[in-house]
Amino acid sequence: MKKKRSTFKGTLGFVLAAAGSAVGLGNIWRFPYLAAKDGGGLFLVIYLILVLTFGYTMLTTEIAIGRLTKTSPLTAYEKLDKRFSWIGKLACLVPMIIMPYYCVIGGWLLKYFITFISGDAQTATDDAFFGNFITSASDSIMATIVFLLICAVIILGGVNRGIERASRILMPILVVLVLIISIYSVTISYSEGGVTRTGLEGLKILFIPNLKGLTIGKFATTLLDAMGQLFFSLSIAMGIMVAYGSYVSDDSDLGKSINHIEIFDTGIAVLAGVMIIPAVYVYMGQEGLSASGPGLMFKVLPKVFAQMGTVGTIIGTLFFIMALFAAITSAVSVMEAVVSSFCDAFHLKRKHATLIETGIALFFGIIVCLGYNVLYFELKLPNGSVGQVLDLMDYISNYIFMPVIAIATCILVGYFVSPKTIVDEVEKNDSTFRRRGMYIVMIRYIAPVLLGILLLQSFSVFG
């Protein structure tokens, strides 16, 4: 007798879990940097347009595929068309590649949170602090193991007692923390050399379009940056939304749920900009906004918090617990995409699948940690950047495999199983599909082209 598939208890649980996946470190350390770099309000307007069109199309497609097939990414695509079963294999491989290095970064956050909450925040302002930590194999490996075990325990709890319960607890706290830090960031000011900078001035960088020196080339760069950010932010082409979609009840209003996920993810992304851009601008000026990724999170922001005085330790502690929660909810979704695939494809019990994926993530996570010391190397990637083990894994999964999966999904739905298959799934139980016409045009014509350009950009085809 086939075991009945677990489902989210309610729409709110699904929305919070999916939003928790979408609201990750990319929103916190990449969105503010791109917004500041690409004309502030101009980037924001383009991003919002893409959310409502491109992002909506891909998100709807993957969630609908999951609910329609009632299975995980490894087996879902095969159910639609056996000729496209390879998409499922690739969609399962991507989270397997991402999980190890995401746990390493989660370990970094854990280290900084402990540093701040213990009252030792001043030490984190030293440029050598971060470098010394990641080059210490034992320290970074231990932090990685702790973060991985937190995720594994949540996954072992299953869909309801694990993922849904964690999302219902962590996501509201995360939102409250983001709001507190954002409000404080906007209200601060700092005087240096007779010049006073305020948080409100920094806020203008985010919301007011900067069209100075705008050319067709710069506009194209902004468009691709916004699309790339959205692509990673919404957890598209990682198998995650297919897995979560498979846990959605047929009675749920899929269209409304997807709208809520869009709003949640976009709202947190914008608030991340409000939280970070004004604070960095006030204490470090315009040049401070040129940092992104680990450089922004682990080097620039600790210095910003230090300049806030005593209150900086409190804000810094709140920030790193917020970032840690965001990392946990995202890592849990990445892990679930693999675990659910193992359960469905190989008929494993959840605990066995979780143990296997934990072992895989631990093994490669240790290799990532060693990539900053005993296994250190510098490799020039096709997109022009230079990186180590972590950067190589990130490049392969995010910049190569994910666009390929998304393009193939568009072709599968647009020309083989028909967009009507997805439309019918969304409209099940008289649910409203308000962007139906736009969806069909996007999935067949526009999205594949945009994704193709994004894939070519990863090889520096456009310079």
BELTANOR-V124048 format. One line per field, one symbol per residue. phi: phi as a letter, one per 20 degrees, with the letter a starting at -180 (. if undefined). A space follows every 50 residues. Layout:
phi = ???
//
This chain:
phi = .fffffcffbffffffffffffecfffeddgffffffdnlgfffffffff gfdfffffffffffffffelbegfdfffffagfdfffffffefgffffgg fffffffffffffffffendffffffgfffffffeegffffffffffffg fffffffnfefdffffffeffffgffffffffffgfeebbdbmnddddff ffffffdefdefmfcfffffffffffffffgffemfmdnfffffffeeff efefgffffffgfffffffffffffdggffffecmgffeeebmgfffdcf fgffffffngffffffffffffffffffffffffffgffffffffdlefg ffffffffffffgffffffffdbfdfbdceegenedbdggfffffffedd fffffffffffgffcdenggffgfffegmmfedfdgffgffffedfgfff ffffffffdlfen
//
